[in-house]
Amino acid sequence: MGGYGRRELAPHSDLDVVLVLDEGVEAGEVAEKLWYPLWDSGTTIDHSVREVPQMLAAAEADLRVALGLLDVRHLAGDANLTLRLRATVLAQWRRHARERLPALRELVRGRHELVGELAHMSVPDVKEAEGGLRDATAVLRALVATWLVDVPHTDLERGRQALLDVRDLVQATAGRASDRIHPEMWSELATGLGMDDARDAQVHVRTLGRRITHLSRLSWRRVDDFLARPVSVRTARTPTLFPIAPGVALAGREIVLDRKAKPAEDPVLLLRAAAAAAEMDAVLAPPTAARLAREVADLPVPWPAEARHQLVRLLASGRGLLPVWETLEETGALPRLLPEWERIRLLPHASAIHRFTVDRHVVETCIEASSLIRQVNRPDVLMVAALLHDIGKGSLTEHSVAGEPIARDIATRMGFEPASVDLIAGLVRWHLLLAETATTRDHDDPATVERVASRVGSTEALSLLTALTEADAKAASPQAWSTWRTGLVLELSRRTHTALDTGRSLPPVADEEVEIPREVRNGAVHFAVEATPDGTRVTAVAPDRVGLLADFSGLFALQRIPVRAARAWAQDVYSVSVWEVAEPGLDVPYLRERYAAIAEGRVDPASRLRPDPKALAPTVEVRPDASRQATVLEVRAADQPGVVHRVCAALAQLDVAVRSAHVETLGPQAVDVFYLQEAAAGVLSETRAADAAHAVRAALTVEPR
């Protein structure tokens, strides 16, 4: 059984053997004559004596026994008995696979949590770690044997055989039955593998581990999808494509390209598909990613706004980022987006406090940062800085110094405006500043706060740096963000904020003057459309009334047209709003027809738009000192259909007028500022302002009534 059954013994493996008896047959002296010579020889042997029914009962009761029996090999005796045992075991495994696979999934998951991941551990375990030999064997033998899911057998077997060679060298180097590679062993492994140095050996082993991890996760996702299907074969096999975004569709739980997709003409298609997969926690189908890596058009320099938007959505998708990022790496698609990634790919950390290699640490930092985007005004800057904060590692220069110009070049290529490029580059340069200063300097010394303030320069940069510091530390290890360190960093950040605080800047009340069309003066609504490189600019002019913005925003939300930015303002007795939407080809008759259905009450957007219960909770804040003419309400919420509509509808129900509005979508987060007045003009009272904030918060967290 086991490795002996697979003919895969390492230098110090034990022999896993069973003396199998037909039912009713006594072992007699045969067992002693078999075991004693083996014991006397000093061979390590794991042995037992069982009848066939006992073997089958043990396999049914213990999942580990069942897995071991999948590797049964005949050594001596009655070959027909071995053949019958093997056939019965396989039939039993296939018959009960649907019931046993969830337990196997939990067994594998528990081992991963306990041991870690081969590709990114500082002391990797080539057998027990995620991506190690036990995973490869479990996937190959157990999942393939079920005949239920498609497993990438050939690719996985190639990696498994290479990892077996590594294990042989590890045990030969250690001189004992050890599967862990300690730092001092890499040089000897390099020699045994015929490689130049320890770094090459590390990359080789970690690449094998990451490849097996990727294929194993892909196989398990397919298992999960299979188990979630109806038992009816006819229903389960019905192919259905659900359109998700232009060129992108969902098939089962995998993101694929739809029939209209033209990768050679759509440079943003790769990012769009990746972001959709990560946000929906779906598999980015490897054949799809590989095709996009080959065929997708090169992104222009600078990137279009949609490309930046999709990248930030991908980075801020939380745990969904990791499997998609791995797929991009394994299929060769990632260099199309970020060729500089090769600098840190599988690069080990010099510091023992880090639990992952540099590249995995960066991904984990993005995951941690995704939960902090409500704390900052520029979530797009935070997420890109998290991606690039360690990009300078691997050179002789201190990595934050080396990383600043690299990050500046990348951010410029991505199309960020100069001020944002400066923010990203500064965050990369000073991403260690808060943690190092907080733990080594006296907070009561004014020079300590001055040291941070002089380098950060603004409260906006400080809030971004504080979030990045927290995400970086949490991604490194629990010790790096202990209660003690947390308190020191946040206290220093608070003191520095006080020193820098001159008030957060908000967009001013719009006072732009436009010519009011004749039909608007006669009581009608006027729409004008203009094509833009990333969609359409829609200008709407109408007689002003409470609830008008709710109707306009509902028009776009009901059609699932993403609003990237919007400005609205009152001009005399009229309302003017300009909407930047990510939908090409809109025309005036279409907009007028949809708007009329909402304004006349034939369609109720509130009944069709529901907040996502899984999204981060919104933040709604009244800024009492931001304006003398209006009450300023700042809203940060997940970018999803209907956010602006729900805000404006909630305000309209309170008979609160929106004098001016500024809407901006930054990756996965909408940052909206509304200047409010009473319908009869005037700033809201404190009570009315609190009521407005409460109503908006409720509208964004529960289904509108």
PyMOL commands that set and color helices and strands:
alter all, ss='L'
color gray80, all
select helices_A, chain A and resi 2-5+30-40+52-61+63-69+79-95+97-115+133-146+153-174+183-193+198-228+233-236+263-265+269-280+286-295+305-315+318-330+334-337+339-343+358-370+373-375+379-388+399-413+418-429+433-440+446-456+459-476+478-481+483-500+518-521+548-558+588-599+605-608+643-653+686-701
alter helices_A, ss='H'
color red, helices_A
select strands_A, chain A and resi 15-21+45-51+242-245+248-251+254-257+283-284+526-532+535-543+563-571+574-581+619-623+631-638+656-666+669-678
alter strands_A, ss='S'
color yellow, strands_A
deselect
rebuild
show_as cartoon
